[in-house]
Amino acid sequence: MSAATAPGARSRYDAVVVGAGHNGLVCAAYLARAGRKVLVLERRHLVGGATITEEIHPGFRFSCCSYVVSLLRPWIIRDLELPRHGYEVLPLDSTFTPFPDGRYLLRDADPERTRRAIAAFSPRDAEVYKQFGQRMAELGRLVKPLVDGVAPDPTSLRPSELARLARLGRGLAGRGEEWLVGLVKMMTMSAVDFLAEWFECEELIAPMSVSGIIGTFLGVRSPGTAYVLLHHYMGEIDGSYRAWGLPRGGTGAVAEAIASSARALGVEIRTGAPVARIQVTGGRATGVVLENGDEIGARVVVSGADPHRTFLGLVGAEHLEPDFARQVRRFKMRGSSGKVNLALDGLPEFACLPGRGAHLTGDITIAPSVEYLERAYDDAKYGDFSRRPFLDIVIPSLTDPTVAPPGRHVMSIFVQYAPYHLKSGAADWEHQREAFGDAVTGTLEEYMPGLERRILHRQVLSPWDLERIYGLTEGNIFHGELSLEQLAFLRPVAGWSRYRTPVRDLWMCASGTHPGGGIMGAPGALCARALLAARAV
Amino acid sequence: MRYDVIVLGAGQNGLAAAARLAGAGRRVVVLERRDEIGGLCAAREFHPGHRAPGVLHDEGLVDPAVAGRLGLERHGLAWRAAPPVLLAEEGGPGILLAVEPEAAAAELGRRSPADAAALGELRAWLARLAPAVRRLLAEPPPKLAPAGWGDLWRLARPALALRRLGRADLTELLRVAPMCVADFLNERFATALLVEGLAAPALSGTWAGPWSAGTTTFWLLAECAAGRFVEGGPPALAAALARAAQAAGAEIRTGAGVARIRVEGGRVAGVVLASGEALDAPVVVATCDPKRTLLELVAPGVLPLGVEEEARRIRSRGTAATIHLALDGPLELAGRPGERLEAIRIGGGHVDDLERAFDAIKYRAASSSPHLEVRVPTVADPALAPAGHEVVSILASFAPYELAGGWTEAARARFLDSALARLERHAPGVRSRIVAAELLVPPDLEAAFGATGGQLHQVEPALDQLFALRPCPGAARYATALAGLFLGGAGSHPGGGVRPTPGLLAADAVLAGSTRP
């Protein structure tokens, strides 16, 4: 059954959303909630984009890409009634860091236990730790209005913008100079320098600093990474800060819940429907053309693809002002991370802490020292994957038994660094993929002897694979680096940070726009809000 | 002996502060630990008959407005045009980067017309930016948290000046400022040698490589401030400042190291010299290292705990070594036979080589292929060496203050050898002409000049150690929490390099009766 409308015919849809990633779905749901007729088109056979669960090995369900949530905005969860549609998050409340010398650090939700664990390394740091968490949460609250609204534009002279800046400024200044200093430092320092102002022991600084580099092409000593640290402190589940969690059924369940809510609101979602291009006529987007040739007209087209793919691929540079095209091209994608997913025939043990325990059900971080992390970064700077990478590991099957057969387990390993642009070219990932996988499991084997023998299946996703399979340009998991020059009113292009584009009736709703990546949903929701406010649909 | 003001340090900033304060009628004494004035700007006879004009290289930063306010031209300061810089390359003529746009475009155009055009565009943008930036560098840093209408106006003024740039220029400024200088330049230029050569000065003395975020800010600050050079180099600047100070009635005492700052009734009462001699004054302007001033010269417990903590957090890691060479003949580059070049930049030819040189210090190692910022002062002033001889002064990056295993004789020899080997590849035979060589690694610079960590700018240039955060939030506007104690060295805004602005602005703060609430 073809749903195509003849060219020039009256649009059947108010909006067609390209891509059923979580942002596309959120945007569609909000538009439908406002009574608009919306179609979502997805290239793959399932919804979710990078927020998916796939059965890669029989009986094992992998959260192939994104693997933890917390940033999903609580107001979106409420508005779209996601719990009713199967959204449930199981808290992930510990961080375990093993060290090569057999020691380990386990931080969990119990402040007293954590204090004692840190005190074994540094009594002084143990005292400061709680204070630090409170300060970060407060800073996070200060920055939150920025994440839950459109980005203020300091270059605009419009009274409404100036008033907004003034309000923001007053809110900050009212806190006193100490807060401003803290905020400025946060925006400018490296994660390590920032943490070193609080803590003295590297065994704590190193694993804490990695939140500052996830998904970036920066090292923990690179200025600007302290801010990304804050980004990760903004996570909340049920209003409690710094809480990350695993969605029951894998991250795909989040997308499915949003999709289910969207469908209930009347959104039509078509999978296996790859969009070949966005139809632009007379400078305005009029619809899309599918790869099978079908044309679908709509009042507006909303792209859930990243800015490169949207403008340089689906729209085409010929429909853009040369200066805008140039600015899109220089928007840095540069994926720097990969993913290794393992199907295991049993639970491996850590040499430093054998047996089962809370340390396996939380977040496991291989980040033993600042030098280790810097060396991992240096490999990537010159076009190699890290020989000894930073790893962020979860074993979802321990918390959520539905994702693996009884007694068996899935292990999700986020790996950094894996630069998209290898010295030998991105396409060489085809040949380096398994060597990269070996570096990852080899690193882990040092901490978990016997792990490699338990692997039933290994899925290795290099940035090049992320691009091929999930359509993430250069494998960037955030649709563009989260560096200061690509945030807020500059994301993705100065003057076009508010979901609108220079192509009339073409809008953007995904992580390449403010406030950026992670399973946050804010870009999708804010885009829908902007569309409705502009009466564009 | 009773003074109105005691100035610590007779470097460029101490002398500038003294000249301004004495000129306003204050009784001023300048105390200098070393036997000569000038600090890092002092000429250094590193080998009999061979003098290097100071350790600092970037003398194009002297603000003419500051020189004017101090009347330096009346005291012998003369300007000259900045010399062109050669970006040297192995097996080629390199790129001679002239200050004049036409000459630079012509030279670069032979390699890449697109890059020549891009350089023209970049320089035009800089020219639009420069007036606003220069103003920021000529005034005290605005307070982060305005406390009244006056403060608000002071905060708004530079903001308005920036807004006058127009929206496109301002957006671009906000976009590029947090970027790393490698990305910033790679967006514009295709010639690898040019990118490396343009990036290098942004990293001088920083704990950062070209891929470190925010280095574009250092680049912009330096480029916007760059102007004419001083005839006779940094020592001539110091001499003019000393004459201005003395003419206004300031006393300058060398060989007078200060042991501590005396405090009575919660405010400054004077200083005690290392010799035990006590001097009285209600005001002390410290232009020596701020970290040492706040943590050592002032007794512990005098400053509020928070300020002491901030002072401890100041990062001042030295990252560059100085090499002085005496040659028995001219320095000649294979790629530029017969040419007399004053400024030469030698790297590996790619911005990644610069990054690799930086990587070393992350692991407390010295770079095995250091980047060389070469000056040949005898080109402009042959009198610095005996007839026919040449003095070469090199700033070699990166070399850490804390070297794993320590700066032993063997480690020093190894680093010097790496630097000279790199020089030799561009100037074959140069090593056989070396009459004398001196290497000053960061610990040497610390011992000689008293700068913590051997950091040439006292306080490491870093985004969180600039403007209202330099050297630390509690002492950023020259006045400190200790009544009567002011900071005014390179560790204060607008920072290091050959630029006596901090001293002058500190003196302004003294005269305005500034206090720290």
Boltz contact constraints between the chains, C-beta under 6 A:
constraints:
  - contact:
      token1: [A, 155]
      token2: [B, 167]
      max_distance: 6.0
  - contact:
      token1: [A, 155]
      token2: [B, 170]
      max_distance: 6.0
  - contact:
      token1: [A, 155]
      token2: [B, 171]
      max_distance: 6.0
  - contact:
      token1: [A, 173]
      token2: [B, 145]
      max_distance: 6.0
  - contact:
      token1: [A, 177]
      token2: [B, 144]
      max_distance: 6.0
  - contact:
      token1: [A, 177]
      token2: [B, 145]
      max_distance: 6.0
  - contact:
      token1: [A, 180]
      token2: [B, 144]
      max_distance: 6.0
  - contact:
      token1: [A, 180]
      token2: [B, 145]
      max_distance: 6.0
  - contact:
      token1: [A, 181]
      token2: [B, 473]
      max_distance: 6.0
  - contact:
      token1: [A, 185]
      token2: [B, 464]
      max_distance: 6.0
  - contact:
      token1: [A, 188]
      token2: [B, 463]
      max_distance: 6.0
  - contact:
      token1: [A, 188]
      token2: [B, 464]
      max_distance: 6.0
  - contact:
      token1: [A, 189]
      token2: [B, 464]
      max_distance: 6.0
  - contact:
      token1: [A, 197]
      token2: [B, 313]
      max_distance: 6.0
  - contact:
      token1: [A, 222]
      token2: [B, 212]
      max_distance: 6.0
  - contact:
      token1: [A, 222]
      token2: [B, 213]
      max_distance: 6.0
  - contact:
      token1: [A, 223]
      token2: [B, 212]
      max_distance: 6.0
  - contact:
      token1: [A, 223]
      token2: [B, 213]
      max_distance: 6.0
  - contact:
      token1: [A, 223]
      token2: [B, 214]
      max_distance: 6.0
  - contact:
      token1: [A, 223]
      token2: [B, 463]
      max_distance: 6.0
  - contact:
      token1: [A, 224]
      token2: [B, 213]
      max_distance: 6.0
  - contact:
      token1: [A, 330]
      token2: [B, 187]
      max_distance: 6.0
  - contact:
      token1: [A, 374]
      token2: [B, 362]
      max_distance: 6.0
  - contact:
      token1: [A, 378]
      token2: [B, 359]
      max_distance: 6.0
  - contact:
      token1: [A, 484]
      token2: [B, 178]
      max_distance: 6.0
  - contact:
      token1: [A, 485]
      token2: [B, 175]
      max_distance: 6.0
  - contact:
      token1: [A, 485]
      token2: [B, 178]
      max_distance: 6.0
  - contact:
      token1: [A, 485]
      token2: [B, 179]
      max_distance: 6.0
  - contact:
      token1: [A, 490]
      token2: [B, 175]
      max_distance: 6.0
  - contact:
      token1: [A, 494]
      token2: [B, 171]
      max_distance: 6.0
